[in-house]
Amino acid sequence: MPLDRETAGDDGVWDVDLSIAWPELIYGRGADEELVSRLWDKERNLQRVRDEVSDLAKQLADLRKSLDLRSAELELLKSSKAWRVAEVLRKIVFAWRVHQQETANLNAIEQLSQKPTAPRERLELILDTARPVIDAPYHDLPDGPVICVIVPVHNTPRPWLADAVNSVRSQTYPHWQLLLINDGSTRLETREYLDNLDDPKITKIQLTRSVGISTATQTGIEAAHGDFIALMDHDDMLAVDALEKVANVIQEDQADVIYTDETTFSDKTQERGDGY
């Protein structure tokens, strides 16, 4: 029963609007029959809901009986000799897998679930691969394109950073430049390694604060000199002939953009895994 009252006017008269809502209030001929019909409709809807609730209760009871039966079967299975033998085998296989994980490369998700391993230099993994014997500087492409390798660096462990830098220094292709962007590193070993790095083909850009890998990379691109740019992460290594192969493709196919694949490795093992 909403009531709307307005304020009094200048003449002091109050206007009151009164409205009454009563859905079941029916007057006139046939009103009784209409009310009875509505009541029966409600009764039928109520009965339909009761039937639905009853059906759901029966389904729930059946599911509980099925669950109890399956639980009893499972307990019976666990008490069997076959289950006990399988349990022993599962323990053996699990222990073997744990041992294999310690001696083999793990995928990314498995590595994240393992305890961290101290970083160590792994340059020997790529230097041990078949490498052409070079007694003199590479002369097949005397006028080959200059490739500037851009590496954003942020608190990189010294072994990883040393591997990245030395893998570029070990290239069979001589026309390269290395541009290291120190993205506001605070780790002492990272800053010390960069400070002690002295190579005329290596340029270091020091950022006073961390701006993120995207902005740091863009800073390197804007400062780069050369014909082509190669992007490399601070925990990666280049195969010894990587830039040589890239330069050959550039010369032969007049390529503007080149994609290269990867080989995965880990600080935990001596093994290498294929990339994509």
C-alpha positions as CSV (number, residue, x, y, z in Angstrom):
1,M,0.0,0.0,0.0
2,P,2.3,2.9,-1.2
3,L,1.5,6.3,0.1
4,D,2.6,9.5,-1.7
5,R,2.2,12.7,0.2
6,E,3.1,16.1,-1.2
7,T,3.9,19.1,0.8
8,A,1.2,21.7,1.6
9,G,0.7,24.5,-0.9
10,D,0.4,28.1,-0.2
11,D,-3.2,27.7,0.6
12,G,-2.3,25.2,3.4
13,V,-4.1,22.3,1.7
14,W,-2.4,18.9,1.7
15,D,-2.7,16.6,-1.4
16,V,-2.6,12.9,-0.6
17,D,-2.4,10.2,-3.3
18,L,-3.4,6.8,-2.0
19,S,-3.1,3.6,-4.0
20,I,-4.0,0.0,-2.9
21,A,-2.7,-3.1,-4.7
22,W,-4.4,-6.5,-3.9
23,P,-3.9,-9.0,-6.8
24,E,-6.5,-11.4,-5.5
25,L,-9.2,-8.8,-5.1
26,I,-11.8,-9.4,-7.9
27,Y,-15.3,-8.0,-8.1
28,G,-18.2,-8.7,-10.4
29,R,-19.9,-11.6,-12.1
30,G,-17.7,-14.8,-12.1
31,A,-15.3,-13.5,-9.5
32,D,-15.6,-16.6,-7.3
33,E,-15.0,-19.0,-10.2
34,E,-11.9,-17.0,-11.3
35,L,-10.5,-17.1,-7.7
36,V,-11.1,-20.8,-7.5
37,S,-9.4,-21.3,-10.9
38,R,-6.3,-19.4,-9.7
39,L,-6.1,-21.4,-6.5
40,W,-6.2,-24.7,-8.5
41,D,-3.5,-23.4,-10.8
42,K,-1.3,-22.7,-7.8
43,E,-2.1,-26.1,-6.3
44,R,-1.1,-27.8,-9.5
45,N,2.2,-25.8,-9.7
46,L,2.9,-26.7,-6.1
47,Q,2.3,-30.4,-6.8
48,R,4.6,-30.3,-9.8
49,V,7.4,-28.8,-7.8
50,R,6.9,-31.5,-5.1
51,D,7.1,-34.2,-7.7
52,E,10.4,-32.7,-9.1
53,V,11.8,-32.6,-5.6
54,S,10.8,-36.2,-5.0
55,D,12.4,-37.3,-8.3
56,L,15.7,-35.5,-7.3
57,A,15.6,-37.1,-3.9
58,K,15.3,-40.6,-5.5
59,Q,18.2,-39.8,-7.9
60,L,20.3,-38.7,-5.0
61,A,19.5,-41.9,-3.1
62,D,20.4,-44.0,-6.1
63,L,23.7,-42.1,-6.5
64,R,24.6,-42.7,-2.8
65,K,23.9,-46.4,-3.2
66,S,26.1,-46.5,-6.3
67,L,28.8,-44.6,-4.5
68,D,28.7,-47.0,-1.5
69,L,28.8,-50.0,-3.9
70,R,31.9,-48.6,-5.8
71,S,33.6,-47.8,-2.5
72,A,33.1,-51.3,-1.3
73,E,34.4,-52.7,-4.6
74,L,37.5,-50.4,-4.3
75,E,38.2,-51.5,-0.8
76,L,37.9,-55.1,-1.9
77,L,40.3,-54.4,-4.8
78,K,42.8,-52.8,-2.5
79,S,42.8,-55.9,-0.3
80,S,43.6,-58.2,-3.2
81,K,47.0,-59.6,-4.0
82,A,47.0,-58.0,-7.5
83,W,46.6,-54.5,-5.9
84,R,49.4,-55.0,-3.4
85,V,51.7,-56.2,-6.2
86,A,50.8,-53.2,-8.3
87,E,51.4,-50.9,-5.4
88,V,54.9,-52.2,-5.1
89,L,55.5,-51.7,-8.8
90,R,54.1,-48.2,-8.7
91,K,56.6,-47.3,-5.9
92,I,59.5,-48.7,-7.9
93,V,58.4,-46.8,-11.1
94,F,58.0,-43.6,-9.1
95,A,61.4,-43.9,-7.6
96,W,62.9,-44.6,-11.0
97,R,61.2,-41.5,-12.5
98,V,62.5,-39.3,-9.7
99,H,66.0,-40.6,-10.4
100,Q,65.5,-40.0,-14.1
101,Q,64.4,-36.4,-13.5
102,E,67.7,-35.8,-11.6
103,T,69.7,-36.9,-14.6
104,A,67.6,-35.8,-17.6
105,N,66.3,-32.5,-18.9
106,L,62.9,-31.5,-17.5
107,N,60.1,-29.6,-19.2
108,A,59.3,-26.1,-18.1
109,I,56.5,-27.0,-15.7
110,E,58.6,-29.8,-14.1
111,Q,61.6,-27.4,-13.7
112,L,59.4,-24.9,-11.9
113,S,58.3,-27.6,-9.5
114,Q,61.9,-28.6,-8.6
115,K,64.2,-27.0,-6.1
116,P,66.4,-24.3,-7.7
117,T,69.8,-25.3,-9.0
118,A,72.7,-23.0,-8.6
119,P,73.5,-21.4,-12.0
120,R,76.7,-22.6,-13.7
121,E,78.5,-21.9,-17.0
122,R,77.4,-24.3,-19.8
123,L,79.3,-22.9,-22.7
124,E,81.0,-26.3,-23.2
125,L,77.6,-27.7,-24.3
126,I,77.8,-25.8,-27.6
127,L,81.6,-25.8,-27.9
128,D,81.5,-29.6,-27.7
129,T,79.3,-29.8,-30.8
130,A,80.8,-30.3,-34.2
131,R,82.5,-27.0,-35.0
132,P,84.5,-26.3,-38.2
133,V,88.2,-25.9,-37.7
134,I,89.2,-22.3,-38.4
135,D,92.8,-21.4,-38.7
136,A,92.2,-17.9,-40.0
137,P,89.3,-15.4,-39.7
138,Y,86.2,-16.2,-41.7
139,H,86.6,-14.9,-45.3
140,D,83.7,-16.5,-47.2
141,L,81.6,-13.3,-46.6
142,P,84.2,-10.5,-46.5
143,D,81.5,-8.0,-47.1
144,G,78.9,-9.8,-45.1
145,P,76.2,-7.9,-43.1
146,V,77.0,-6.6,-39.7
147,I,74.7,-8.2,-37.2
148,C,74.1,-6.4,-33.9
149,V,73.1,-8.8,-31.1
150,I,70.9,-7.1,-28.5
151,V,70.8,-8.5,-25.0
152,P,68.7,-6.9,-22.2
153,V,70.3,-7.7,-18.8
154,H,68.6,-7.6,-15.4
155,N,70.2,-9.2,-12.3
156,T,71.4,-12.1,-14.4
157,P,73.6,-14.7,-12.6
158,R,77.2,-14.3,-13.6
159,P,77.5,-17.9,-15.1
160,W,74.5,-17.3,-17.4
161,L,75.6,-13.9,-18.5
162,A,79.2,-15.1,-19.1
163,D,77.8,-18.0,-21.3
164,A,75.7,-15.5,-23.3
165,V,78.5,-13.1,-23.9
166,N,81.2,-15.8,-24.7
167,S,78.8,-17.6,-27.1
168,V,78.7,-14.5,-29.2
169,R,82.5,-14.0,-28.9
170,S,83.0,-17.6,-30.1
171,Q,81.1,-17.1,-33.4
172,T,82.7,-18.3,-36.6
173,Y,81.2,-15.2,-38.3
174,P,83.3,-12.1,-37.5
175,H,80.9,-9.3,-38.5
176,W,79.0,-8.9,-35.3
177,Q,78.5,-6.4,-32.5
178,L,77.1,-7.1,-29.1
179,L,74.9,-4.6,-27.3
180,L,74.2,-5.2,-23.6
181,I,71.5,-3.1,-21.9
182,N,71.8,-3.2,-18.2
183,D,68.2,-2.8,-17.1
184,G,68.9,-1.3,-13.6
185,S,70.5,-4.5,-12.2
186,T,71.0,-4.4,-8.5
187,R,72.8,-7.8,-8.1
188,L,76.5,-7.3,-7.4
189,E,77.8,-10.2,-9.6
190,T,75.9,-8.9,-12.6
191,R,77.1,-5.3,-12.2
192,E,80.7,-6.5,-11.5
193,Y,80.8,-8.7,-14.6
194,L,79.5,-5.9,-16.8
195,D,82.0,-3.4,-15.4
196,N,85.0,-5.8,-16.0
197,L,83.9,-6.6,-19.6
198,D,86.3,-5.0,-22.0
199,D,85.9,-5.7,-25.7
200,P,85.8,-3.2,-28.5
201,K,83.0,-5.1,-30.2
202,I,80.8,-5.0,-27.1
203,T,78.8,-1.9,-26.1
204,K,77.2,-1.5,-22.7
205,I,74.3,0.8,-22.0
206,Q,73.6,1.4,-18.3
207,L,70.0,2.3,-17.3
208,T,69.7,3.9,-13.9
209,R,66.4,2.1,-13.1
210,S,64.6,-1.0,-14.3
211,V,62.2,-0.3,-17.2
212,G,61.4,-3.8,-18.2
213,I,62.5,-6.1,-20.9
214,S,60.4,-4.4,-23.7
215,T,61.7,-0.9,-23.0
216,A,65.2,-2.1,-22.5
217,T,65.1,-4.0,-25.8
218,Q,63.7,-0.9,-27.6
219,T,66.5,1.2,-26.1
220,G,69.0,-1.3,-27.6
221,I,67.3,-1.2,-31.0
222,E,67.5,2.6,-31.1
223,A,71.2,2.5,-30.2
224,A,72.2,-0.3,-32.5
225,H,74.6,0.1,-35.4
226,G,74.8,-2.4,-38.2
227,D,72.8,-4.0,-41.0
228,F,70.7,-6.5,-39.0
229,I,69.5,-6.8,-35.4
230,A,69.5,-10.2,-33.5
231,L,67.5,-10.4,-30.3
232,M,68.8,-12.7,-27.6
233,D,67.8,-13.3,-23.9
234,H,70.4,-12.9,-21.1
235,D,70.2,-16.7,-20.3
236,D,70.6,-18.0,-23.8
237,M,73.6,-19.0,-25.9
238,L,74.3,-18.9,-29.6
239,A,75.6,-21.9,-31.4
240,V,79.1,-21.2,-32.7
241,D,78.0,-21.0,-36.3
242,A,74.6,-19.4,-35.7
243,L,75.4,-16.0,-37.1
244,E,77.3,-17.5,-40.0
245,K,74.2,-19.5,-41.1
246,V,72.1,-16.4,-40.7
247,A,74.5,-14.3,-42.8
248,N,74.5,-17.0,-45.5
249,V,70.7,-16.9,-45.7
250,I,70.7,-13.1,-45.9
251,Q,73.1,-13.2,-48.8
252,E,71.6,-16.0,-50.7
253,D,67.9,-15.2,-50.2
254,Q,68.0,-11.4,-49.7
255,A,66.0,-12.0,-46.5
256,D,64.7,-9.2,-44.4
257,V,63.5,-11.2,-41.4
258,I,64.9,-14.6,-40.2
259,Y,63.5,-16.9,-37.5
260,T,65.9,-19.4,-35.9
261,D,65.0,-22.5,-33.8
262,E,66.4,-23.4,-30.4
263,T,67.9,-26.2,-28.4
264,T,67.1,-26.5,-24.7
265,F,69.5,-27.2,-21.9
266,S,69.6,-27.2,-18.1
267,D,71.9,-26.5,-15.2
268,K,71.0,-29.9,-13.8
269,T,72.4,-32.1,-16.6
270,Q,74.8,-32.4,-19.5
271,E,72.1,-33.2,-22.0
272,R,70.5,-31.1,-24.7
273,G,67.0,-31.3,-26.0
274,D,65.5,-30.3,-29.3
275,G,63.5,-27.2,-29.5
276,Y,60.2,-26.6,-31.3
